[in-house]
Amino acid sequence: MNGGNGAGPGAAKAFGRLLKFHRERANMSQEALGDHTMYSKSQVAMIERGERKPKDKFVEIADGVLCAQGALLEVAEELKLSGVAAWFEDYLEEEKKAAGIHKYENHLIPGLLQTEAYMRAVFACAVPSLDEQEIEAQVTARLARQAVYHRKPRPHVTFVLENVTLTRPIGGRGVLKENVLHILDVARLPNVEIQVMPQHRETHAGVNGPFTLLETAKRQSQLVYVEGQGGRYFLSEQPDVGEVFARYGTLRAQALTPEDSVRLIEQVAREL
């Protein structure tokens, strides 16, 4: 893979601030800019807040009508290379400094456990599709996230995975087997615990879907991160945070122990 020099989190927000600066200097409203670019007022506002990346010819048109003299085009190049969705940047900032990272996943192998080949297969499933440059940038960014296991001080990282995440052949059986073996390698790290949820359980605390829990530096506060088809959000206030942490505790109790989970993952690898 071509590593490149992808821009870090914050690129979307930097572009948004620059766009707002040039729009206000041109004495143009968000609605008027939207008329020029075929975007709605709310979509322009989301770009300015760094919550959405511009697509199609938005940057080219905006740079021209706002007389930005190429400034927006230049910053947009960094935006393309960031490999991070605008809405994901705030999460990554928290993940980088978290003392604890805890993930429940019911659909795919989580990003922090994915191999490069599996990542590429996942991104190839995107609808609407991603172009080659976008896939390269996202793979680079996702691989970089996995350094979190080894930073100092090391975070405590735990996973509860549904059994189907280990058997759904995203990318084909060969890609899946490589990733399953990689999961075993990660499970051997002293700061990582991986548990598998038995597929025949009759009670299950995770029926509302996947989520990520973060314990901030020195465990002074806790965050819950949730994403889905319609949006994504943080929970940071009680009692919501406490309830999700309690739910994760129940999930861990319902799942196989880390030792039994490793034995199951080894069996899955042998059968692939």
DAMO-V339152 format. One record per helix or strand of 3 or more residues. SS is the DSSP state (H for helix, E for strand). FROM is the first residue (numbers start at 1). TO is the last residue. Records with the same first field share a line. If there is no record, write none. Layout:
SS: FROM-TO + FROM-TO
This chain:
H: 11-25 + 30-37 + 41-48 + 58-65 + 71-81 + 86-97 + 111-113 + 116-124 + 132-150 + 163-166 + 173-187 + 217-219 + 240-254 + 258-271
E: 100-105 + 156-162 + 192-197 + 211-215 + 222-227 + 232-235
